[in-house]
Amino acid sequence: MSTADILILLRLLAAHLAADFMSQPRNWIEKKRANGLRAPQLYYHIAIVGVLTYLLLADWDHVLLPLFIMVTHLLIDSWKLSRPAAIRYFLGDQLAHLLMLIAGWLVYSGNIPEAGQLFQQLFYSPIFWTVFVSYIIVTWPFGYVVSMITSRWQKELTAEESDQLTGLANAGMWIGRTERFIILTFILLNQYSAIGFLIAAKSVFRFSGKLEGSRERKEAEYILIGTLLSFALAISVGIGAQYLIQLLSG
């Protein structure tokens, strides 16, 4: 896989990003969602996708790849228009576009054998699976662990009032997942000092207010316990993964 091939892939990605985000007015998106396949804005958008792909590919005698990306883009966008505006459909839409773009690029550049070899190397690489499993562990199972350990204090807090703890729905879960993901990434990159900044930033943000009253103090302590547990679990997995990677590399 040559540098020129990678450059072509990057230009195709740039064409997709420019067409899907920079060249699509908000009212086009609204018209497409309201009128579906009957919206002319959908076909304006597909035309822009094709033109930008052709221009950035810069292979003036080759039109099959831009046509392929146009057709697949139309099919994927048609599927998305029948779905509600939700993050999972947005991510699915972009992932499908990316996969089609890479598939077209592989055929165009003749890198299908190299891609197969790379996939095979990753599939049989213990280092790849160490990193992959580590991210899975800190993102999902550890959330349940923290929740189960802190459940007794959550019950104590909710027992004082008829309502549940105030806040956005599932915000704590997503905060925990994100912070553990970031901590694991910092450890794998040997950026331990960045973890300290993350802890300090979260502590200042969460506990900058006054702790007036028994409930406020208990809630702050509950959040602090959950945070420290989350950080400790992520750090332990990160150090373990790093040690295993060094062992496998040696």
C-alpha positions as CSV (number, residue, x, y, z in Angstrom):
1,M,0.0,0.0,0.0
2,S,1.8,3.1,-1.3
3,T,1.8,6.6,-0.1
4,A,0.0,7.6,-3.3
5,D,-2.8,5.1,-2.5
6,I,-3.2,6.5,1.0
7,L,-3.3,10.0,-0.4
8,I,-6.2,9.0,-2.7
9,L,-8.1,7.6,0.3
10,L,-7.6,10.8,2.2
11,R,-8.8,12.9,-0.7
12,L,-11.9,10.7,-1.0
13,L,-12.6,11.1,2.7
14,A,-12.2,14.9,2.3
15,A,-14.7,14.9,-0.6
16,H,-17.2,13.0,1.6
17,L,-16.8,15.3,4.5
18,A,-17.1,18.4,2.3
19,A,-20.2,17.1,0.6
20,D,-22.0,15.8,3.7
21,F,-21.2,18.5,6.1
22,M,-19.7,21.7,4.5
23,S,-21.8,21.8,1.3
24,Q,-25.2,20.9,2.7
25,P,-27.3,23.7,4.0
26,R,-29.6,23.1,7.0
27,N,-32.7,23.7,5.0
28,W,-31.7,21.0,2.5
29,I,-31.6,18.5,5.4
30,E,-35.0,19.6,6.6
31,K,-36.5,19.4,3.1
32,K,-35.0,15.9,2.6
33,R,-36.4,14.7,5.9
34,A,-39.8,16.2,5.1
35,N,-40.2,15.0,1.5
36,G,-37.9,12.0,1.3
37,L,-37.1,10.7,-2.1
38,R,-39.3,13.4,-3.7
39,A,-37.0,16.2,-2.4
40,P,-34.9,17.7,-5.1
41,Q,-32.4,18.7,-2.5
42,L,-31.5,15.0,-2.1
43,Y,-30.4,14.8,-5.7
44,Y,-28.6,18.2,-5.5
45,H,-26.6,16.7,-2.6
46,I,-25.8,13.4,-4.5
47,A,-24.6,15.5,-7.5
48,I,-22.3,17.4,-5.2
49,V,-21.0,14.2,-3.8
50,G,-20.2,12.9,-7.3
51,V,-18.6,16.2,-8.5
52,L,-16.4,16.6,-5.4
53,T,-15.3,12.9,-5.5
54,Y,-14.4,13.2,-9.2
55,L,-12.5,16.5,-8.7
56,L,-10.5,15.3,-5.7
57,L,-9.8,11.9,-7.2
58,A,-8.3,13.8,-10.1
59,D,-8.3,10.8,-12.5
60,W,-10.2,12.5,-15.3
61,D,-10.6,9.3,-17.4
62,H,-12.1,7.3,-14.5
63,V,-15.8,7.9,-13.6
64,L,-16.7,4.5,-12.2
65,L,-15.5,5.2,-8.6
66,P,-17.4,8.6,-8.4
67,L,-20.5,6.9,-9.8
68,F,-20.2,4.0,-7.3
69,I,-19.9,6.5,-4.4
70,M,-22.9,8.5,-5.8
71,V,-25.1,5.4,-6.1
72,T,-24.2,4.0,-2.7
73,H,-24.5,7.5,-1.1
74,L,-28.1,7.8,-2.5
75,L,-29.1,4.3,-1.2
76,I,-27.7,5.0,2.3
77,D,-29.2,8.4,2.5
78,S,-32.6,7.0,1.3
79,W,-32.4,4.5,4.2
80,K,-31.5,7.2,6.7
81,L,-34.4,9.5,5.6
82,S,-36.9,6.9,6.7
83,R,-35.4,6.7,10.2
84,P,-35.8,9.2,13.1
85,A,-33.1,11.8,13.8
86,A,-31.1,9.8,16.4
87,I,-27.4,9.4,17.0
88,R,-27.4,5.7,16.3
89,Y,-28.8,6.3,12.8
90,F,-26.4,9.1,12.2
91,L,-23.4,6.9,13.2
92,G,-24.8,4.0,11.1
93,D,-25.2,6.3,8.1
94,Q,-21.6,7.6,8.4
95,L,-20.2,4.1,9.0
96,A,-22.0,2.8,5.9
97,H,-20.6,5.7,3.8
98,L,-17.1,5.1,5.1
99,L,-17.3,1.3,4.4
100,M,-18.6,1.9,0.8
101,L,-15.9,4.6,0.2
102,I,-13.1,2.2,1.5
103,A,-14.5,-0.7,-0.6
104,G,-14.5,1.5,-3.8
105,W,-11.0,2.7,-3.0
106,L,-9.7,-0.8,-2.5
107,V,-11.0,-1.9,-5.9
108,Y,-9.8,1.3,-7.6
109,S,-6.3,1.1,-6.0
110,G,-5.9,-2.7,-6.3
111,N,-5.2,-3.0,-2.5
112,I,-7.7,-5.8,-1.7
113,P,-4.9,-8.4,-1.1
114,E,-3.0,-6.0,1.2
115,A,-6.2,-5.2,3.1
116,G,-6.9,-8.9,3.5
117,Q,-3.4,-9.4,4.9
118,L,-3.8,-6.5,7.3
119,F,-7.1,-7.8,8.6
120,Q,-5.5,-11.2,9.0
121,Q,-2.6,-9.7,10.9
122,L,-4.9,-7.8,13.2
123,F,-7.2,-10.8,13.8
124,Y,-4.2,-13.0,14.9
125,S,-2.4,-10.2,16.8
126,P,-2.5,-10.7,20.6
127,I,-1.6,-7.0,21.1
128,F,-4.7,-5.9,19.1
129,W,-6.9,-8.1,21.1
130,T,-5.4,-6.9,24.4
131,V,-6.2,-3.3,23.5
132,F,-9.7,-4.2,22.1
133,V,-10.7,-6.3,25.2
134,S,-9.3,-3.6,27.5
135,Y,-11.6,-0.9,25.9
136,I,-14.6,-3.3,26.1
137,I,-14.0,-3.9,29.8
138,V,-13.6,-0.3,30.8
139,T,-16.5,0.8,28.7
140,W,-19.2,-1.6,29.7
141,P,-18.6,-4.2,32.5
142,F,-16.9,-1.7,34.8
143,G,-20.0,0.6,34.6
144,Y,-22.1,-2.2,36.1
145,V,-19.4,-2.8,38.8
146,V,-19.3,0.9,39.8
147,S,-23.1,1.0,39.8
148,M,-23.4,-2.2,42.0
149,I,-20.8,-1.0,44.5
150,T,-22.4,2.5,44.9
151,S,-26.0,1.3,44.9
152,R,-26.2,1.2,48.7
153,W,-25.4,5.0,48.9
154,Q,-27.7,5.8,46.0
155,K,-30.5,4.1,47.9
156,E,-29.6,6.1,51.0
157,L,-29.8,9.3,49.0
158,T,-33.1,8.5,47.3
159,A,-34.6,7.4,50.6
160,E,-34.3,11.0,51.9
161,E,-36.5,12.3,49.1
162,S,-39.4,10.8,47.0
163,D,-37.7,11.7,43.8
164,Q,-34.6,10.1,42.3
165,L,-31.3,12.0,42.2
166,T,-31.6,15.0,40.0
167,G,-29.7,15.2,36.7
168,L,-29.8,14.2,33.1
169,A,-31.0,10.7,32.3
170,N,-28.0,8.3,32.1
171,A,-25.6,11.2,32.3
172,G,-23.5,9.5,35.0
173,M,-23.2,6.3,32.9
174,W,-21.9,8.2,29.9
175,I,-19.6,10.3,32.0
176,G,-18.1,7.2,33.5
177,R,-17.7,5.4,30.2
178,T,-16.1,8.4,28.6
179,E,-13.6,9.1,31.5
180,R,-12.6,5.4,31.7
181,F,-12.1,5.4,27.9
182,I,-9.9,8.5,28.1
183,I,-7.9,7.2,31.0
184,L,-7.2,3.9,29.3
185,T,-6.1,5.8,26.2
186,F,-3.7,8.0,28.2
187,I,-2.1,5.0,29.9
188,L,-1.6,3.2,26.6
189,L,0.0,6.3,25.2
190,N,2.2,6.6,28.4
191,Q,0.6,10.0,29.2
192,Y,0.1,9.5,32.9
193,S,0.3,13.2,33.7
194,A,-2.8,13.9,31.6
195,I,-4.8,11.7,34.0
196,G,-4.0,14.1,36.8
197,F,-5.3,17.0,34.8
198,L,-8.5,15.0,34.1
199,I,-9.0,14.2,37.8
200,A,-8.4,17.8,38.8
201,A,-10.7,19.2,36.1
202,K,-13.5,16.9,37.1
203,S,-13.1,17.6,40.8
204,V,-13.2,21.3,40.3
205,F,-16.2,21.1,38.0
206,R,-18.2,18.7,40.3
207,F,-17.3,20.2,43.7
208,S,-16.9,23.9,43.0
209,G,-20.3,24.7,44.7
210,K,-20.9,25.0,48.4
211,L,-21.9,21.8,50.3
212,E,-24.7,23.2,52.3
213,G,-26.7,20.6,54.2
214,S,-26.5,16.9,54.8
215,R,-27.9,15.8,51.5
216,E,-25.5,18.0,49.4
217,R,-22.6,16.5,51.3
218,K,-23.8,13.0,50.9
219,E,-24.4,13.5,47.2
220,A,-20.9,14.9,46.8
221,E,-19.4,12.0,48.7
222,Y,-21.4,9.6,46.6
223,I,-20.2,11.2,43.3
224,L,-16.6,11.2,44.6
225,I,-16.7,7.5,45.5
226,G,-18.1,6.6,42.1
227,T,-15.4,8.8,40.4
228,L,-12.5,7.3,42.3
229,L,-13.8,3.7,41.7
230,S,-14.2,4.4,38.0
231,F,-10.7,5.9,37.8
232,A,-9.1,3.1,39.8
233,L,-10.6,0.4,37.7
234,A,-9.7,2.1,34.5
235,I,-6.1,2.6,35.7
236,S,-5.7,-1.0,36.8
237,V,-6.9,-2.3,33.4
238,G,-4.6,0.2,31.6
239,I,-1.5,-0.8,33.6
240,G,-2.4,-4.5,33.2
241,A,-2.8,-4.1,29.4
242,Q,0.4,-2.1,29.1
243,Y,2.3,-4.8,31.0
244,L,0.8,-7.5,28.8
245,I,1.7,-5.6,25.6
246,Q,5.3,-5.2,26.8
247,L,5.4,-8.9,27.6
248,L,4.1,-9.8,24.2
249,S,6.4,-7.4,22.4
250,G,9.5,-8.6,24.2
